[in-house]
Structures are given as structure tokens and as C-alpha cells.
Amino acid sequence: MVGGPTGRRRVVHYRYQYGLDYTFPVPRLVLSDLYLFHSFTAPAGEIAAHLRQIGMWLDQGAWRSKGDGVWAKGDLRVTVAEYDDHPQDERAGRPTPAGFRSVDLCFISEDFKVPRTVRNLPWDVLAGGMRIKDRRGEPTIAPDLTPILDFLPFQVEVGCGTSIEAGIPPLHYLHEVYRVTGRRDNTLTQSHAFTLSPEADTLIPEMLLSADTKAPDLVAMFRACFLAEPTAAHRALKALHTAGYLVGPVITHNFDTLSARAGLPEVFVRRYDQKIPPVPLLPEARALLVVGLHADRRAVQQRAREMGMRIFYVDPEGLVENGTFKPYPIEGAHTGDVIVRQAAIPALLRLCELLNVTA
């Protein structure tokens, strides 16, 4: 979900369900049900032009009209609805900018039932307000995690850094799949151009002209999660947990369950319907080690600070893209925090060495 200062808005929301297909002797994991919702709010002239394009794409994609704005192709259905004032805006008391209209498209498997509470999730998030970025202080840069030895035991919060090491794409890959940004500048330090114009959006023609070709992109992240295995970083965390230096469950933003598969308890906090989910911060923990996470979106670090815990980061503060290192500073590191600019595996293996723990 992205919005612009001029009143433009684009909402993309999906929910997929996987299952086992027994057509062949060996069961196959398949995408059994699909729900993909897309909404644009833009100047009326742009919406009108977009609707004409949608009509052409429906025709070229060989969709069959079933009446009342519903189109069918195989077991996939798509509905097209246009509004002067979007019903969700009316529900929330948000005025539509003068001269603007909205158009919604919803792709859904024929018999897939998506509860209203799920369909309302992006709108509930919008009503809660957009996140305000943290302000960075002057953290200390350290060569390794030696400073954490004075603050044991510690808890750990992990982001996508550990998943990237396991071969799972970074989360910004989903921005590319759903055309959230054009990524024309191909950097992480500059603001990517959000797709807020119907003319610039390519997701809808991709789905209408060839949904079967687009489907592998839609499930690539989840396929990678299914195939990934715990890395040396997860095994190091397991060893530190067994030795008692790491306490509590792994506080994770990742949906790959790699920590759990390494034998660690974990609690998932990146919940769409919980802006500030509960986290099990333990009174005996003296530090929070944050591994591969750019921003404190769920206020875990903020709450740890309020409990008097010291914050340590393991993060290269950048990514390699097309052979070039692109800086990506941790957003809200405070003065007094410690950053080790390494990937998870070398940093955690080094911590095991410092504590004489066999990983």
C-alpha cells in the first residue's frame, strides 16, 4: 500500500493457499488458491484510460464475461469495480480528492473464500496511519561482538539477513514482483519511485494477459522458503541458546521458520494486523542482539531499551546488487548502540568462538 501527497493511492494485497496435488505418483506442492486485490485512486481521466486498457487486456487475454463486472478464465475469476468515492474511504470518513476516482480489480480462485476481516486488512492498516521513520543517532562501530560479553544473557531479533544467507530473496524482491516501485535508480540509499500512476503499473496487464506466466514470480519467495535449510548462523544461535547465553525465543520477522527448523523456539512478530505485537522480552536478558534487520517496525528495540537492555546490531549496512555494494544504513540505531558490520554467519560464529561454544 502506497500513497502520494497529491492524493494518489495504490493498494496491493494478496493471500495464497498451498496444497498437495496427488495427480502424479509423487505428491507435488502447488498453489491451490489465489487472492490478489489491486486498487488505484487517481485523477478521473487516468482511471478512465486505465479502464479502457483493462477492457483490451481482458479481450486479449481471452477472459469470458460472466456479467456484473465478473470475468472468468479457467478456475480464475477477476472482478472490476469503479467508484467515485471508494466504499472503504466512506467507511473510514476519508474524502476523495476532487476530480479523483478509484478502480478495484480482484483476482480470486473460483471457490476460494477469503474472510472479510482478511480483505479489510490493508484498509485497517491505512486507517492506522503510515509508519514514521526512525532517526539515527551515533552508534559505535565494532569489529565483532566482544562488547556483548559484558551484557549476558541476551535475546535475539532476526530480520531477512539470516534468510538471505539461506538463499531466500530479500523482502524488497516482493516490491519488484508486485511492481510497488520501478527501481529505476537501482540504489537503496535513494527513494525508489513508487508506482502511483495506472499508466506506469504493469502488474495488471501481466495478470490479465498471462496469469500463468506471472504465477511463478508470485510464489518464488515462498518456494525459496520451502526449499531453504538452516544455515551456520541458525546453528550458532542454537548452540548459544543451549549454552544459556541466548535466552527466550528467537524474535523473528521471517516467515521461513528456519530458526524453528534449527531447533529454536521462535515468535513471529511481522503481523499485518498487529502494528505493535506482544514480544517476550525477559527480565533476565541484559541485551538485545538484532541480526539483519533494517528498521524497528514493531518497536521491539524501543521496548527493549525501555527495559534497560543494550542494543547490538549485526548488519553489513548494505547489499550487493549486480556486483556493486549499495549502502543501506540501519534506520534507527541510537547513540550507545553497537553495530558490527558483518553478515550473520561470520559474526555469530565469531561470537561462539569468544564464548568457547561449539556451533
N, C-alpha and C positions, 0 to 999 in steps of 0.2 A: 504494500500500500504506500503510494507516494502522492504528495500534493505539492502544488506550487503557489507562490504568493499571489498569482493572478486568478486563483480560483480553480485552476485545472486540477483534476484528480484522476488517478488510475488505481484500481484495486484488482489484485490477482490473488485468488485463494483456491487451494486445492486440497483434496482429501482422496487418497488412493487406498485400495484394499487389495491385498495379495492373497493368493491361494495356491493349492496344488492341483495340477492338471494330470489326470491319470490316463490320458489318451494313449500314451506310449508306455512301454513296459517299465521304464524308469520315470517316476513322478517328476514333473517339472514345476518350478516355482514361476507363477505367472501373475501379471497384473489382471486381476479378475474384475475389478470395478474402478471406475474413474469418475471423479467430480472435479471440474475445473471451471471456476467462476471468474468472469472478467467484466469490469465496469469502467467506463470512461465518462467523465464530466468535462465538457469543453464547450467553446463557442458553438452556437446552434448551426452555423454554416459548416463547421468542420464535422459535426455529428451527422448532418445530412449527407455530406460527401462520403463519410465512413459507412453509412447505411447503404448507399448505392454500391460501394465496393463490396460490402458483405453480401449483397444480393448477387453480384457477379461471382464471388468466390463460392457461394452456395451452389450456383449453377455449374461452375467449372468443376467443383468437387463432387458432382453427381449426388447431392443431397436431395431427398424427396420431401416435399412439403406435406405435413400432416394437418395443416391448418392451425389457426390461433398462435402463429409465431413459433411453431414447433417443426423441426426438420429432423429427418432420420437418415442414417447411413449404417447399415448393418445393425448391431445392437447398441449403437451410439446415438444419442439424441442431443440436439442443440436447440435452445430457445433464444429468441431475440426479442428484447423488450426495450422500448424507448420511453423516456419520461421528460416532461417539462420540469417537474420537481420530483427528485428521486424519493421513493417511499421511505428509504432509510434516513434521508435528510429530514423528511417531515416528522418521522418518529422521534428524531433527536432534536428537533427545533432548529436545524441549520438552514439558513436561507440559501437558495440557489443564486449564484451571481447573475446579475441582469444579462440577458442575451445568451445564457448558457442552457444546454440540455444534457441529458445523460442517455447512454445506451448500455444495456447489460447483455452479455452472452453467457450462457451456462451450458457446458458440455457435461453430459452425465450418461453413464451406462443405463440401459433400459430399465432394469429392475433395482437399481441402487437407491436405497433410501438414506438420505442424509438428514439428520435431525435439524430442526430449526435452530436449536442452540448452536450447532456447528456452523450453519450457514450465516449466523449472525456474528460469528467471532470477529471478522475483520472490522465490522462496523462498531462493535463494542470497544475494540482497541482504538479506533478513531475517536470515539466519544471520550475515551480516557486521556486523550492528548498525546502528541508526539514526544518522543524522548529528547531531553536536553542534554547535549554532550557535556562530559566532564571537563574540568580544566586541569591541565597537568602542572605539577609543581617542579621541584628539582630533586628527583630521586638519585640515589647513589648507584653508580655502575660498578659491579663487582665481577672479577674473573670467574668465580664459582660460588657455590652456596656455603662456603665456610662460615659466613656471618649467621646463618640459621642455626648453627650448632649451639649458640647461646640462647635459643628460643625453642627448645624442645619440650614436649612433643608438638608436632604441627599437624594442621589439617591441609587438605589439598583441594583446589578447584581447577578443573581442566576445561580448556576450550578446544578448538579444532586443531591446535598444533599437534597433539598426540594422534589425531585421526589422519592428518596429512602424512605423517610418518608411516602410517599403516596403508597408505595408498588410496585414501579417500579424498575426493576433491575438497578444496576449501569451500566454505559456505558461500562465498561470492560467486561460485560456479552457478548456483541457483539463480543469481541475478542475470547471468548470461542466458540460461535456459529459458527463463520467463521474460526475457527482454526488459528487465527492470531498468537497466542502464545500457547506453550504447557503447560504453567503454572505449570511446574513440581516442582518448588521451593515453589509455593503456598504462596509467600510473595509479598508485594507491595514495599518493600524497595530495593529489588534486581531486576536486569534486567531480565525480562522473556525471555525465548528462543524463538525468532521469528521462525515461520515455513518458512524456506527458501529452503528446500530440497523437491523435489517431493515425495521422498520416505516417508517423515515424514507427508505429507499432508493427512488428512482424509476427507476433505470436498468433494473432487471429488468422491471418492468411495461412500460416503453417498448419494450424489445426483444421481449417476448413478445406484446404486443398489436399492435404495429405497427413491426416492424423496418425496413420500407421507408421509413417516415416518419422514423425515427431516423437512418437511414444518412447523410443529408446533413449532420447535425450531426457524425457520427463522422469524416467526411472533409473537413470545412470547413477545418481547419488546413492539410491537405496540398494542398487545392485552391488555397488562397491562396498557398502556396509555389510551386506550378506557375505561377501567373499573375503573381507578383511580378517586378519588374525592379530591378536595382541602382539605388541612389539616389545623390545627390550625395555622401553620406558614403562610399560604396564607391569612387566615382570619386576622391575626395580621398585615400583610403588608397592607391589605385593610383598616383596622382601622387607621393605621398610615398615610396612603395616604389621607383618608377622613379628618383626623385632620390637615393635612398640613405639617406634619413633614417629610413625604416622598413625593418627587416631581418627576414629569416626569413618563414615562412608566417604567415598570419592564424590565430591560435589561436581556434577558434570553437566555441561551444556550440549553434549553429543548424544545422538540417538543411535550410535553404533553398538552400544553395550560392550565395548571392548574391555573396559575395566571389570565389568561383571564376569566376562569370559576369562579374565585373568585370575579370577577367584576373589575379587574385591567386592565388598558391599558398595553400592552406588546409589545416589539420589539424583534424579533428573530435574533440573530447575528451569530449563528453557521452555516454559509452558506458555502457549499463546494466550490462554485465558487467565493467566496469573502474572500481573506486572511485577509484583514483589512476592514470589512464592516463599513459603517457610523453608528454612535451611537449618540443619542440625549442627550449629556451632557449639562446641563443647567447652565447658568452663575450664577444663584442664589444659586445653590447647593454648599455646602461647604465641603461635604464628599461623598465618595462612599462606601457603605456597600456591601461587597462581601460575598455571602452566599453559602457555599458548593461547591466551585469551586477551583480546584487544581492549574490550570495554566492559565496565561493570554494569551491564544492562539489568541485572537482577539485584543490584545493591548488596551482593554478598560481601564484597570487600568493605563497603561502607559499614555494614553491620558488624563485621569483624573488628574494624577499627574502634567502633563504639564499645566493644567488649575489651579493648586494650590489647588486642592481638597485633603483632607486627606483620607487615605485608611484604612478601618476597615474590618476585616475578622471574620466571624462566621464559624468555621470548627473544627471538633474534631481532625483533622490531623491524621486520621486513620480510619480503618474499622474493624468491627468484622467479621471474616471469620472462620466458623467451631468452633465457641465459643472462638476464640482467637483474641485479638486486634492486628491488624497489622498496625504499624506506616506508615503514608502517608503524609509527611510534605508538606505544601503549597510551591510551587516551587519558586516563585519569590517575596515573601514578603520582603519589604525593611526595613532598619533601619528607625524608626519613625512610621511605620505602627503598628496597634494594632490587635492582634489575640485573639479572645475569643474561647477557645477550648470546644465548646458545639455544639450540634445538633441545627438545625434551630428552632424547636418548643420551647424548653425551653429558648433559647437566645432571641427570638423575643417576647415571652410572657413576659419575664423579662423587655425588653425594653418598652413594653406597660405599665407595672407597673411603671417604672421610670418616664414615661411621663404622667401618670394618664389617659391613654387611655384604653377604654373598648374594648377588642378584641372579 
